Structures are given as structure tokens and as C-alpha cells.
């Protein structure tokens, strides 16, 4: 007499300490940044180097997005990566989809140790709201990214902390306001392939 043993497979969130951007992903990000530099908004001139540095800032943002792509792949998530043309305005970085709903994801990439907050322009939040924001830290020297945390649009609106440091009003979420990446599993469970 044989017994059939059923195992309940528990999908635990795969969260790496760091994500190293591969050559292929780096080249995708670089190509996009190079093509889009002439079309990137001139309103984002608060970075070091101002408007002349748009290509570098776009590259850094895209590298952060590539880390999230790796994270979604590791966790077998059903997602759609932004595929708008380089000369068009995008509406999300990633779209998580299932049969009942979809969630717009915006990846926020920072590059310095003293960056302790995540910004979203008030105007952008009103005109093109995202559902979830994921904060990441890019280490330029090694093209390595760590995932810092996440928050919802509702978290940001409820906190309602707006700052203006000389360039437009921004909603601000400080690091202590971020939810842990481990807690993101509660969202991702609904979007498994």
C-alpha cells in the first residue's frame, strides 16, 4: 500500500542583500538613458550638474529599476515593465497584474549616503499617481543596488509631508516611514505567476 504525501509549498520572499546589475541589464539602461536625455524633463534640474547631467541621472534611475526587475524575476511575479518609447512620458516603471487588478509601481533610486528620504513631486502625484513606490540605493562604483523599502500612495498622502528645497513641492517619505521589503510579500503574493 503506497501513501501519497502532499507537500504544501510555501513561497518565501527571495530578497537578496544586494543586486548586481549584469552587463545586459546595464546596457539596456544605458541605451535608454542615452536616447532619452534630450526628452527628459528640464524641470528636474536639482541634481548635481543640473540639466547637463540628465543622462547620468536617467541611467541611475534605470539601474534601480533593473534591480527591481531582478527582484520580481527571483520571486516569480507577474509584471509588465514600462515599454514606452524614450521620447514619451511614462506612466509607471512596472505594472503588477492579476485577473482582478493591477498596481502601478514607481522605483525611486538614490545614489548618496546622505540621501535619507524619497521624493515624489506633488504635481506628478496629482496628475499621474502610482500605487506603490519602492526606494532603492545604487552604488555607482559597482553597479550594485540594495532595496531599502516601500510605501503606498495612501501612506504618502496620509503623511502629507511636503517640502520644497528650492525646486518644486515634493511629498517626502523619510527612511523611517518606509515599510520593510520583507512586508512587500503581502502585496506580491497576489501577483505570483
Backbone bond lengths (Angstrom), bond angles and torsions (degrees), N, CA, C in turn:
res aa  C-N    CA-C-N  psi(-1)  N-CA   C-N-CA  omega(-1)  CA-C   N-CA-C  phi
1 X - - - 1.442 - - 1.524 107.92 -
2 X 1.295 115.76 124.89 1.464 118.27 -179.98 1.518 110.78 -103.34
3 X 1.294 113.77 148.17 1.461 120.62 178.31 1.517 109.05 -105.96
4 X 1.284 114.86 139.05 1.452 119.01 172.89 1.520 107.21 -96.94
5 X 1.282 115.04 125.85 1.462 119.76 179.98 1.522 107.98 -105.44
6 X 1.302 115.25 125.59 1.456 120.69 177.78 1.525 108.20 -101.81
7 X 1.318 113.58 132.34 1.457 118.21 177.66 1.517 108.88 -111.01
8 X 1.271 115.21 132.41 1.454 120.37 174.78 1.523 106.91 -86.06
9 X 1.310 114.89 115.71 1.459 118.87 -178.82 1.518 108.84 -88.17
10 X 1.291 116.25 117.89 1.456 121.83 178.13 1.522 107.52 -99.27
11 X 1.304 114.99 120.45 1.466 120.27 179.48 1.514 108.92 -88.05
12 X 1.284 115.74 101.64 1.453 121.04 177.86 1.523 109.23 -84.52
13 X 1.302 116.35 142.68 1.454 121.87 -179.80 1.523 110.24 -60.81
14 X 1.308 116.00 128.99 1.469 120.94 175.26 1.519 107.20 -94.45
15 X 1.306 115.47 113.26 1.462 122.08 -178.32 1.525 107.89 -130.14
16 X 1.309 115.83 109.29 1.456 120.28 -179.54 1.520 110.74 -80.16
17 X 1.314 115.15 154.32 1.463 120.76 176.91 1.527 109.90 -62.26
18 X 1.321 115.29 -37.66 1.467 120.38 177.77 1.521 108.97 -152.78
19 X 1.322 114.84 156.42 1.461 121.98 178.76 1.522 108.07 -117.59
20 X 1.320 115.72 118.16 1.458 121.01 179.34 1.525 107.38 -93.00
21 X 1.308 115.91 121.57 1.461 121.02 -177.55 1.527 109.06 -74.96
22 X 1.315 115.68 120.12 1.467 121.55 -179.27 1.524 110.70 -72.52
23 X 1.341 115.41 164.93 1.466 120.22 179.86 1.525 111.61 -57.08
24 X 1.326 116.83 -43.63 1.462 120.45 -178.48 1.524 111.34 -60.76
25 X 1.333 117.16 -46.97 1.463 120.77 179.30 1.525 111.32 -68.35
26 X 1.330 116.50 -37.96 1.462 119.82 177.28 1.534 109.78 -60.43
27 X 1.321 116.76 -45.55 1.470 120.73 -178.67 1.520 111.86 -63.67
28 X 1.339 117.48 -38.01 1.466 120.76 175.24 1.530 110.13 -59.15
29 X 1.330 115.77 -47.11 1.465 121.09 -178.99 1.524 110.96 -65.40
30 X 1.325 116.96 -43.30 1.461 121.50 -178.84 1.531 110.80 -63.40
31 X 1.317 116.65 -45.60 1.470 120.45 -179.56 1.523 111.00 -60.33
32 X 1.326 116.23 -43.54 1.458 119.77 179.68 1.535 110.56 -64.02
33 X 1.318 117.11 -45.95 1.471 121.54 -179.14 1.523 110.82 -61.86
34 X 1.306 116.25 -41.44 1.460 120.63 -179.48 1.533 111.30 -64.15
35 X 1.312 116.21 -43.35 1.463 120.55 -179.48 1.526 112.26 -71.20
36 X 1.326 117.20 -34.37 1.465 120.50 -172.16 1.521 114.29 -89.30
37 X 1.324 118.59 -8.53 1.473 119.98 -173.00 1.520 113.10 -56.12
38 X 1.305 117.59 -34.25 1.468 120.49 -179.76 1.519 112.38 -77.17
39 X 1.324 117.37 -14.12 1.458 121.18 -176.05 1.522 112.67 -109.16
40 X 1.332 117.19 -10.30 1.454 121.03 -179.70 1.523 109.26 -65.22
41 X 1.305 115.55 142.47 1.451 120.83 -176.64 1.527 112.22 -55.34
42 X 1.304 115.74 134.53 1.461 121.51 175.69 1.522 111.55 -79.90
43 X 1.298 117.47 1.18 1.456 120.67 179.06 1.517 111.31 -81.80
44 X 1.326 117.78 -13.86 1.465 121.58 -179.36 1.528 109.79 -94.52
45 X 1.313 116.53 62.12 1.454 119.43 -176.14 1.519 112.94 -103.74
46 X 1.334 117.35 20.96 1.457 120.82 -176.43 1.514 112.93 -90.41
47 X 1.324 118.27 -4.65 1.457 121.22 178.83 1.521 110.98 -79.91
48 X 1.315 115.20 156.17 1.457 120.53 174.45 1.527 108.50 -55.59
49 X 1.321 116.13 130.47 1.461 119.69 -177.49 1.514 112.62 92.45
50 X 1.337 116.84 -8.34 1.455 121.27 176.14 1.513 113.24 56.02
51 X 1.315 114.38 -143.75 1.463 120.77 -175.55 1.517 112.85 -64.96
52 X 1.326 117.44 -25.93 1.462 120.37 179.58 1.521 111.82 -68.08
53 X 1.316 116.27 -15.69 1.454 121.54 -175.72 1.536 112.49 -101.10
54 X 1.338 117.63 14.30 1.465 121.07 -175.37 1.525 112.69 -60.14
55 X 1.314 117.15 -41.73 1.464 120.18 -178.52 1.529 110.45 -61.25
56 X 1.329 117.43 -44.68 1.462 121.28 -179.78 1.531 110.91 -62.97
57 X 1.327 116.83 -44.18 1.462 120.77 -179.65 1.527 110.85 -65.85
58 X 1.333 116.76 -38.86 1.462 120.02 176.94 1.528 109.92 -64.11
59 X 1.331 116.87 -43.00 1.466 121.01 178.37 1.530 110.08 -59.47
60 X 1.319 116.67 -47.17 1.460 119.91 -179.05 1.529 111.41 -60.65
61 X 1.333 116.45 -42.35 1.461 119.93 177.71 1.516 111.75 -62.96
62 X 1.309 116.56 -41.87 1.468 120.76 179.94 1.528 111.12 -67.03
63 X 1.325 117.93 -34.92 1.468 120.24 176.95 1.529 110.55 -65.16
64 X 1.313 116.96 -38.69 1.463 120.14 174.17 1.520 111.34 -60.58
65 X 1.327 116.08 -40.97 1.465 120.47 178.12 1.529 111.02 -64.28
66 X 1.320 117.24 -37.45 1.470 120.11 179.99 1.530 110.94 -64.46
67 X 1.330 116.89 -33.35 1.473 119.79 176.31 1.527 110.22 -65.05
68 X 1.324 116.81 -40.66 1.458 120.11 178.00 1.523 110.38 -66.90
69 X 1.306 117.20 -36.52 1.464 120.74 175.24 1.538 109.86 -58.90
70 X 1.332 116.73 -44.35 1.468 121.07 177.89 1.531 110.61 -61.95
71 X 1.326 116.31 -42.48 1.466 122.65 178.17 1.533 110.57 -59.83
72 X 1.341 117.30 -46.25 1.468 121.02 178.90 1.521 110.84 -64.33
73 X 1.328 117.27 -41.38 1.466 120.88 178.95 1.532 110.57 -62.84
74 X 1.331 116.80 -45.35 1.469 121.24 179.11 1.527 111.84 -57.33
75 X 1.332 115.82 -32.44 1.457 120.79 -174.77 1.529 113.39 -101.64
76 X 1.335 115.51 10.34 1.466 120.96 175.47 1.530 112.20 55.29
77 X 1.342 115.46 49.11 1.464 122.44 -176.79 1.525 109.92 -93.78
78 X 1.312 115.89 139.00 1.455 122.18 175.46 1.535 107.77 -82.03
79 X 1.309 116.49 107.32 1.459 120.40 -176.88 1.526 109.93 -140.15
80 X 1.319 112.77 163.51 1.459 121.05 173.58 1.527 106.21 -124.73
81 X 1.317 116.63 125.98 1.459 121.19 178.04 1.522 108.85 -85.05
82 X 1.321 116.40 142.77 1.461 120.18 177.86 1.524 109.77 -51.82
83 X 1.310 116.11 131.53 1.461 119.89 -179.68 1.530 111.75 -127.70
84 X 1.326 116.39 19.69 1.459 117.81 177.18 1.523 109.69 -64.66
85 X 1.291 115.42 152.55 1.453 121.33 179.38 1.533 109.67 -67.10
86 X 1.319 116.70 155.62 1.465 121.65 -176.30 1.529 113.43 -61.77
87 X 1.323 117.89 -19.55 1.464 120.58 -179.08 1.529 112.42 -100.08
88 X 1.341 116.48 10.82 1.455 121.48 179.88 1.524 111.07 -115.65
89 X 1.314 114.45 153.83 1.466 121.75 174.98 1.528 108.98 -73.42
90 X 1.331 117.30 133.19 1.466 118.61 178.45 1.527 109.89 -93.40
91 X 1.329 115.27 159.64 1.458 121.29 -178.89 1.518 112.45 -111.14
92 X 1.302 117.80 -9.53 1.453 123.87 176.84 1.520 107.72 -168.98
93 X 1.336 115.84 163.68 1.460 120.54 171.31 1.530 109.31 -90.21
94 X 1.331 115.50 -40.49 1.459 122.05 176.98 1.518 108.86 -140.33
95 X 1.310 115.20 150.67 1.448 121.79 174.25 1.525 107.20 -121.78
96 X 1.343 116.10 117.16 1.457 120.26 174.34 1.518 106.86 -87.26
97 X 1.331 116.48 132.72 1.460 119.68 -174.41 1.528 111.83 -133.38
98 X 1.316 114.28 141.68 1.455 121.06 166.54 1.525 106.89 -140.90
99 X 1.317 118.02 -171.17 1.465 120.47 -176.13 1.520 113.18 -69.52
100 X 1.328 117.16 -23.41 1.456 120.20 -175.63 1.517 115.17 -100.33
101 X 1.332 117.66 -27.98 1.459 118.37 -174.11 1.525 111.27 -159.02
102 X 1.312 114.08 174.89 1.459 120.63 172.87 1.532 107.80 -141.25
103 X 1.327 115.05 152.60 1.464 121.19 179.82 1.520 109.37 -127.89
104 X 1.335 116.04 129.42 1.467 121.04 175.85 1.526 108.99 -83.82
105 X 1.324 115.08 128.30 1.465 122.13 -179.11 1.525 109.33 -111.96
106 X 1.328 116.34 134.13 1.460 122.25 175.09 1.527 107.90 -120.05
107 X 1.320 117.23 125.28 1.459 122.20 179.34 1.525 108.39 -95.65
108 X 1.317 115.97 129.03 1.461 122.73 179.77 1.528 108.20 -111.97
109 X 1.326 115.94 114.97 1.466 121.66 -174.81 1.522 110.07 -104.91
110 X 1.315 114.98 130.80 1.469 120.21 174.03 1.516 108.84 -118.20
111 X 1.332 116.07 159.18 1.465 119.99 -171.50 1.521 114.69 -130.26
112 X 1.298 118.51 -1.41 1.459 121.00 -175.61 1.522 111.04 -126.46
113 X 1.336 116.61 150.27 1.465 121.15 178.52 1.522 112.18 -62.55
114 X 1.331 116.86 -31.55 1.461 119.56 -177.49 1.530 112.52 -81.49
115 X 1.309 118.26 -3.58 1.472 121.04 174.64 1.530 108.04 -76.15
116 X 1.319 115.40 111.29 1.466 120.67 -175.46 1.529 111.81 -123.18
117 X 1.326 116.30 14.73 1.460 119.12 -179.28 1.517 109.80 -145.97
118 X 1.308 114.65 158.09 1.454 122.89 177.86 1.520 107.27 -112.91
119 X 1.321 115.75 131.87 1.462 121.24 -176.09 1.521 111.59 -112.38
120 X 1.318 115.49 144.59 1.459 122.51 169.63 1.522 106.89 -138.17
121 X 1.325 116.54 122.03 1.457 119.80 -178.90 1.531 109.71 -58.76
122 X 1.322 116.13 134.55 1.466 121.52 179.84 1.524 109.76 -57.14
123 X 1.309 116.47 -45.05 1.464 121.15 179.75 1.532 111.19 -59.43
124 X 1.321 117.08 -42.76 1.468 121.95 178.48 1.527 110.67 -64.18
125 X 1.326 116.38 -42.03 1.468 120.77 -179.82 1.526 111.18 -63.43
126 X 1.306 116.41 -35.82 1.472 120.21 179.87 1.530 111.76 -75.97
127 X 1.327 116.55 -42.29 1.466 120.84 -173.30 1.521 114.41 -86.94
128 X 1.312 117.39 -27.61 1.464 121.42 -176.42 1.528 109.09 -147.03
129 X 1.332 117.06 67.65 1.469 119.21 -175.11 1.521 112.75 -66.83
130 X 1.323 115.18 143.93 1.465 122.94 172.89 1.522 107.23 -105.64
131 X 1.314 116.51 159.69 1.455 120.18 -179.93 1.519 112.46 -87.33
132 X 1.344 115.74 -38.45 1.463 121.59 -175.46 1.521 109.25 -138.31
133 X 1.327 115.15 140.54 1.461 122.71 176.18 1.523 107.86 -117.14
134 X 1.333 115.98 134.44 1.465 120.78 177.01 1.527 107.58 -117.95
135 X 1.321 116.64 124.71 1.462 122.33 179.34 1.518 110.16 -95.34
136 X 1.325 115.71 131.63 1.465 121.50 179.44 1.520 109.52 -132.46
137 X 1.327 115.26 159.13 1.465 121.97 177.83 1.519 108.09 -120.51
138 X 1.331 115.98 119.67 1.463 123.02 177.45 1.523 109.53 -95.93
139 X 1.333 116.27 130.98 1.460 122.34 171.55 1.523 106.29 -102.32
140 X 1.325 115.63 103.32 1.469 122.17 -171.79 1.526 113.43 -57.81
141 X 1.323 116.62 -39.02 1.466 121.05 -173.68 1.524 112.37 -62.24
142 X 1.331 116.21 -30.22 1.465 120.51 -175.14 1.529 113.21 -118.65
143 X 1.342 116.26 0.50 1.472 120.82 -174.60 1.520 111.04 50.78
144 X 1.318 114.13 44.23 1.453 122.77 179.97 1.522 108.81 -111.98
145 X 1.323 115.93 140.82 1.457 121.15 -177.10 1.524 109.06 -127.86
146 X 1.335 115.79 137.63 1.456 120.50 169.75 1.529 108.05 -114.00
147 X 1.320 115.50 145.55 1.455 121.60 179.88 1.524 108.13 -92.34
148 X 1.324 116.96 119.86 1.462 121.97 -172.81 1.521 113.65 -88.29
149 X 1.319 116.80 -41.54 1.458 120.54 -176.57 1.513 110.49 164.58
150 X 1.313 115.61 -174.47 1.458 120.87 -176.20 1.524 110.04 -148.98
151 X 1.332 114.61 165.15 1.462 121.19 174.26 1.519 109.00 -155.63
152 X 1.313 115.35 161.20 1.460 121.10 179.80 1.524 110.36 -95.34
153 X 1.300 115.31 164.11 1.461 121.06 173.24 1.529 109.11 -57.06
154 X 1.335 116.41 -42.83 1.463 120.76 -179.85 1.526 111.65 -62.65
155 X 1.337 117.03 -39.23 1.474 120.18 176.35 1.525 109.87 -57.00
156 X 1.329 115.36 -46.04 1.462 121.39 -176.59 1.529 111.41 -66.23
157 X 1.325 116.58 -44.60 1.466 120.85 -179.48 1.524 110.69 -67.24
158 X 1.321 116.26 -39.98 1.469 119.97 179.42 1.527 110.79 -65.05
159 X 1.321 117.47 -42.44 1.472 120.48 177.55 1.519 109.61 -64.90
160 X 1.323 116.27 -42.09 1.470 123.55 174.55 1.526 113.06 52.63
161 X 1.318 116.45 42.09 1.461 120.47 176.31 1.521 108.25 -95.71
162 X 1.315 115.83 112.39 1.463 121.91 -178.64 1.517 108.34 -113.77
163 X 1.330 115.03 130.63 1.463 121.24 178.15 1.517 109.02 -129.17
164 X 1.313 115.15 150.72 1.454 121.70 175.51 1.520 106.88 -135.26
165 X 1.318 115.36 110.39 1.472 120.04 -179.20 1.528 110.28 -104.44
166 X 1.326 115.15 40.19 1.451 119.92 177.06 1.516 113.86 98.95
167 X 1.314 117.89 1.41 1.460 121.92 178.80 1.519 109.86 -148.86
168 X 1.273 117.53 97.29 1.462 123.77 175.28 1.522 113.77 55.29
169 X 1.316 115.63 158.28 1.462 122.06 176.67 1.522 109.43 -81.01
170 X 1.320 115.50 137.05 1.460 121.82 179.25 1.516 110.19 -131.19
171 X 1.340 115.64 137.37 1.454 119.21 164.50 1.522 106.13 -70.07
172 X 1.315 115.79 142.34 1.463 121.21 -176.65 1.524 109.48 -126.51
173 X 1.321 114.24 131.23 1.462 121.36 172.10 1.525 106.64 -123.06
174 X 1.319 116.55 113.76 1.460 120.99 178.49 1.531 109.31 -77.36
175 X 1.313 115.51 162.83 1.465 119.93 -176.38 1.527 112.63 -53.73
176 X 1.327 117.25 -37.60 1.463 119.21 -179.42 1.534 112.02 -69.27
177 X 1.343 117.41 -13.44 1.462 121.75 177.67 1.529 112.61 -86.46
178 X 1.318 117.22 -14.62 1.458 120.96 -176.47 1.527 111.48 -73.46
179 X 1.316 116.24 144.51 1.458 121.31 171.09 1.532 107.38 -81.36
180 X 1.302 116.90 153.13 1.467 120.02 -179.63 1.525 110.05 -70.98
181 X 1.315 116.53 150.34 1.466 120.19 177.24 1.527 110.32 -63.69
182 X 1.319 118.14 -32.07 1.464 120.75 177.92 1.529 110.94 -59.18
183 X 1.331 116.62 -35.20 1.466 119.96 -178.88 1.529 112.29 -74.58
184 X 1.315 117.71 -12.28 1.471 121.74 179.12 1.526 110.87 -67.77
185 X 1.317 116.67 -17.97 1.462 121.92 177.94 1.527 111.20 -56.54
186 X 1.330 117.17 -32.74 1.462 121.31 179.90 1.527 111.88 -63.96
187 X 1.312 116.48 -28.19 1.463 121.48 175.46 1.521 109.94 -83.63
188 X 1.320 115.77 -48.09 1.472 121.17 -173.52 1.518 113.30 -64.23
189 X 1.317 118.40 -27.72 1.462 121.54 -177.91 1.535 110.88 -56.34
190 X 1.323 116.43 -28.08 1.464 121.55 -179.48 1.526 113.19 -81.32
191 X 1.324 117.15 -4.91 1.463 120.33 -174.53 1.523 112.40 -126.16
192 X 1.316 116.88 22.72 1.465 121.32 177.46 1.525 109.46 -71.85
193 X 1.326 115.39 144.29 1.474 119.88 176.93 1.505 109.79 -71.88
